[in-house]
Amino acid sequence: MSEIEAEHEGAEHKGTEHKGTEKKGGWLSRLRAGLSRSSGKLGEGIAGIFTKRKLDDEALEALEELLITSDLGVATAARLTANLAKTRFDKEVAPEEVRGALAEDIAGILAPVAVPLSPAPAHRPHVVLVTGVNGSGKTTTIGKLTAQWQREGKKVRLAAGDTFRAAAIEQLKIWGERTGCPVVATAPGADAAGLAYEALETARREGDDVLLIDTAGRLHNRAELMAELEKVVRVIRKLDPAAPHDCLLVLDATTGQNAHAQVETFKELVEISGLVITKLDGSARGGVLVALAERFGLPVHAVGVGEGIDDLRPFDARDFARALVGLES
């Protein structure tokens, strides 16, 4: 599985200064801009297929192929085209009408998985284990979640559990400095489970609301990674039998269909409770989120469309669906 591993997180810290709470319109504009590559491909393709023609078998086949090549997946593409055919077959349809119908159906697929991530007050601290391959944006996601929860008045602590890579430890420390959040860290190569135990012990003692634990993401030795993740979970459960309360998988949208393989792999390693999709602004493969929702049904907690601290937001099914096909919300 090493082909789905990126060997670096990248310098994702530019523009991370707190910009203040923005109006929803500001976020929607960035979401549409971030998905412009995906929506451009879909919009141009739909216009090419449906300009002054009926919705016949040939048009449906072309639309299905467009949806597949836009990373929505075979099953999702078939479902969307079949729904369109039910009400509009052999009728002349305009591109805008097709995009509107697709947006409505896509929102219907996504609505059940649009679940905000909210630390439970009953758990102090609420332990969040963050997984994903190196380069997916794990550490940056942790930093952005930290900033958001701190703005809500929560007391957050970070644990640099990716002890394989010195760069990962340093990156998390940088986010800790930027957000004013304490980071529990150790030397590279140290035992990740011991570090997680120490972090949870400290978080409990200090009365923290949330503990975010970073983890290693190297998949070329899955047995070693599985053993490490299992040990982390086993050890922190000595202190809190319900921990971790959430286990997030961070996925890089630019990997497209490879995201499916990553979900399958990490589901074997640990009990994934939800997804965060990053880097939608760097890809024409935003449709993969729809395919993941259809196939796995895992909650999608948040999406990222940039490097700024405000560029990770709770996932909204309707906003995303309309932005994906290039429609105003």
C-alpha positions in Angstrom: 0.0 0.0 0.0 3.0 2.3 -0.1 1.8 3.9 -3.3 -1.0 5.6 -1.4 1.5 7.1 1.1 2.9 10.6 0.6 6.3 11.0 2.4 5.8 14.5 3.6 3.1 16.7 5.2 4.4 19.8 3.4 4.6 23.3 4.6 1.0 23.9 5.3 1.3 26.8 7.7 1.0 29.8 5.4 -1.8 32.2 6.2 -2.8 30.6 9.5 -3.3 33.7 11.4 -6.7 34.0 13.0 -8.9 36.1 10.8 -11.9 36.3 13.1 -15.3 34.8 12.7 -16.4 35.1 9.2 -19.9 35.3 7.8 -21.3 32.2 6.2 -21.1 33.8 2.8 -17.3 34.2 3.1 -17.0 30.5 3.7 -19.3 29.6 0.9 -17.4 31.7 -1.5 -14.2 29.9 -0.5 -15.9 26.5 -0.8 -17.1 27.3 -4.3 -13.6 28.6 -5.2 -12.0 25.6 -3.7 -14.2 23.3 -5.7 -13.9 25.3 -8.9 -11.7 22.6 -10.6 -14.2 19.9 -9.8 -17.3 22.0 -10.7 -15.6 23.3 -13.9 -15.0 19.8 -15.1 -18.6 18.8 -14.3 -20.2 22.0 -15.6 -18.4 22.0 -18.9 -19.1 18.3 -19.4 -22.8 18.7 -18.7 -23.1 21.7 -21.0 -21.4 19.7 -23.7 -23.8 16.8 -23.3 -27.1 18.6 -22.9 -27.0 21.7 -25.1 -30.2 21.4 -27.2 -30.7 17.7 -27.0 -33.1 15.2 -25.3 -32.2 13.0 -22.4 -31.8 9.8 -24.4 -29.7 6.7 -23.8 -26.7 8.2 -25.4 -26.9 11.3 -23.3 -27.3 9.2 -20.1 -24.3 7.1 -21.0 -22.2 10.2 -21.6 -23.4 11.7 -18.3 -22.6 8.5 -16.4 -19.1 8.4 -17.9 -18.6 12.1 -16.9 -19.6 11.4 -13.3 -17.3 8.4 -13.1 -14.3 10.4 -14.5 -15.2 13.1 -11.9 -14.5 10.6 -9.2 -18.1 10.1 -8.0 -17.6 6.4 -8.5 -19.4 3.8 -10.6 -22.3 3.0 -8.2 -23.0 6.7 -7.5 -22.8 7.6 -11.2 -25.3 4.9 -12.0 -27.7 5.9 -9.2 -27.6 9.6 -10.2 -28.2 9.0 -13.9 -31.0 6.5 -13.2 -32.8 9.1 -11.0 -32.5 11.7 -13.7 -33.9 9.3 -16.3 -37.0 8.5 -14.1 -38.5 12.0 -14.5 -36.8 13.4 -17.6 -36.1 10.6 -20.0 -36.8 11.5 -23.7 -37.4 15.1 -22.7 -35.3 18.1 -23.8 -33.3 19.3 -20.8 -31.1 22.3 -20.2 -27.6 22.0 -18.6 -28.9 24.1 -15.6 -31.8 21.7 -15.1 -29.4 18.7 -15.1 -27.0 20.4 -12.6 -29.9 21.3 -10.3 -31.2 17.8 -10.3 -27.8 16.3 -9.7 -27.2 18.8 -6.8 -30.4 17.7 -5.2 -29.7 14.0 -5.5 -26.0 14.4 -4.3 -27.2 16.4 -1.3 -29.6 13.5 -0.5 -26.6 11.1 -0.6 -24.5 13.4 1.6 -27.1 14.5 4.2 -26.9 11.4 6.3 -23.1 11.6 6.7 -22.9 15.4 7.4 -22.3 15.1 11.2 -20.5 17.9 13.1 -17.7 16.9 15.4 -18.6 18.1 18.9 -16.6 17.0 22.0 -18.9 15.6 24.6 -19.0 17.5 27.9 -19.5 14.1 29.6 -16.0 13.1 28.6 -13.2 15.2 30.2 -11.1 15.0 28.3 -12.8 14.0 25.1 -10.1 11.9 23.4 -9.7 12.2 19.6 -7.3 9.9 17.8 -6.3 11.3 14.4 -5.1 8.9 11.7 -4.2 9.2 8.0 -1.3 8.7 5.7 1.7 11.1 5.9 0.9 14.1 3.7 -2.9 13.9 4.1 -2.9 17.0 6.4 -3.4 15.3 9.7 -1.3 17.7 11.8 -2.7 20.8 10.1 -6.2 19.4 10.7 -5.3 19.0 14.4 -4.1 22.6 14.6 -7.3 23.9 12.9 -9.6 21.9 15.1 -7.7 23.1 18.2 -8.2 26.7 17.1 -11.9 26.2 16.5 -12.5 24.5 19.9 -10.4 27.1 21.7 -12.6 29.8 20.3 -15.6 27.9 21.7 -13.9 28.2 25.1 -12.6 24.6 25.3 -9.3 23.7 26.9 -7.3 21.6 24.5 -4.1 19.6 24.7 -2.2 17.9 21.9 -0.1 14.7 21.8 2.6 14.3 19.2 2.0 10.6 18.8 3.7 10.3 15.3 7.0 9.5 17.0 8.4 8.0 13.8 9.0 11.4 12.2 10.9 14.3 13.9 9.2 16.6 11.4 5.7 15.6 12.6 6.7 16.3 16.2 8.1 19.7 15.3 5.0 20.6 13.1 2.7 19.8 16.0 4.8 21.9 18.3 4.5 24.8 15.9 0.7 24.5 15.9 0.9 24.4 19.7 2.8 27.7 19.7 0.4 29.3 17.3 -2.7 28.4 19.2 -1.2 28.7 22.6 -2.0 25.0 23.2 0.2 22.7 25.3 1.8 19.8 23.5 2.9 16.5 25.0 5.9 15.4 23.0 9.0 13.1 23.3 12.1 12.3 21.3 11.7 10.7 17.8 11.6 6.9 18.0 10.0 6.8 21.5 7.0 4.6 22.3 3.8 6.2 20.9 1.5 4.4 23.4 3.6 5.6 26.4 3.4 9.1 25.0 -0.4 8.8 24.6 -0.8 7.5 28.1 1.3 10.4 29.5 -0.8 12.9 27.5 -4.1 11.5 28.8 -2.8 11.4 32.4 -1.8 15.0 32.1 -5.0 16.1 30.4 -7.1 14.5 33.2 -5.0 16.1 35.9 -5.2 19.5 34.2 -9.0 19.3 33.6 -8.7 19.6 29.8 -11.8 19.4 27.7 -10.2 17.8 24.6 -7.1 15.7 23.9 -6.1 15.4 20.3 -3.6 12.6 19.6 -1.6 12.6 16.3 -0.5 9.1 15.0 1.9 7.7 12.5 0.7 7.2 9.0 3.3 4.9 7.3 1.4 2.1 5.5 4.3 0.2 3.9 4.5 -1.8 7.1 0.9 -2.3 8.0 1.5 -4.9 10.6 3.8 -2.6 12.6 1.3 0.3 12.3 -1.6 -1.9 13.3 0.3 -3.1 16.4 1.2 0.5 17.3 -2.4 1.8 17.0 -3.8 -1.2 18.9 -1.3 -0.6 21.7 -2.2 3.1 21.8 -5.9 2.3 22.2 -5.2 -0.5 24.7 -3.0 1.7 26.9 -5.2 4.8 27.0 -8.2 2.6 27.9 -6.4 1.7 31.1 -7.2 5.3 32.1 -10.5 5.7 30.3 -12.2 2.5 29.1 -14.3 4.6 26.6 -11.3 6.2 24.9 -10.8 7.2 22.2 -14.2 8.8 21.9 -13.6 9.7 18.3 -11.1 8.2 15.7 -10.8 10.5 12.7 -9.3 9.5 9.3 -7.9 12.5 7.4 -8.1 12.1 3.7 -6.4 14.2 1.0 -8.9 14.9 -1.8 -6.2 15.1 -4.4 -5.6 11.3 -4.1 -9.0 10.7 -5.8 -10.1 7.1 -5.9 -7.0 6.1 -3.8 -9.0 7.5 -0.8 -11.1 4.4 -1.0 -8.1 2.2 -0.4 -7.0 4.4 2.5 -10.4 4.0 4.2 -10.3 0.3 3.7 -6.8 0.0 5.1 -7.4 2.2 8.2 -10.7 0.5 8.9 -8.7 -2.7 9.3 -6.2 -1.0 11.6 -8.6 0.9 13.9 -12.3 1.7 14.4 -12.8 4.8 12.3 -15.6 7.0 13.6 -15.5 9.7 11.0 -13.7 11.5 8.1 -12.1 14.8 7.5 -11.5 15.7 3.8 -8.6 18.1 3.1 -7.1 19.9 0.1 -10.4 20.2 -1.9 -9.0 23.4 -3.4 -6.0 21.6 -4.9 -8.0 19.0 -6.8 -10.5 18.4 -9.6 -11.5 15.2 -7.6 -14.0 16.7 -5.1 -16.5 14.2 -6.3 -14.7 11.4 -4.4 -16.4 12.6 -1.2 -19.7 11.6 -2.7 -18.4 8.2 -3.6 -17.0 7.7 -0.1 -20.3 8.6 1.4 -22.2 6.2 -0.8 -19.8 3.3 -0.2 -18.8 3.6 3.4 -21.5 5.8 5.1 -19.0 7.2 7.5 -19.7 10.6 9.0 -17.9 13.4 7.2 -17.2 15.9 10.0 -15.3 18.6 8.2 -13.9 19.7 4.8 -10.8 21.9 4.1 -10.4 24.2 1.1 -7.2 26.0 2.0 -4.3 26.4 4.4 -5.7 29.2 6.6 -6.9 28.5 10.1 -10.5 29.2 9.0 -10.4 27.0 6.0 -11.6 23.9 7.7 -15.3 23.9 8.5 -18.1 21.5 9.4 -19.4 19.7 6.4 -22.8 20.9 5.0 -24.3 18.5 2.4 -26.4 21.0 0.4 -23.7 23.7 0.3 -21.1 21.1 -0.9 -23.5 19.5 -3.5 -24.3 22.8 -5.1 -20.7 24.0 -5.1 -19.6 20.7 -6.6 -21.8 21.2 -9.7 -21.1 24.9 -9.9 -24.4 26.3 -8.6 -24.9 29.2 -6.2 -26.1 28.2 -2.7 
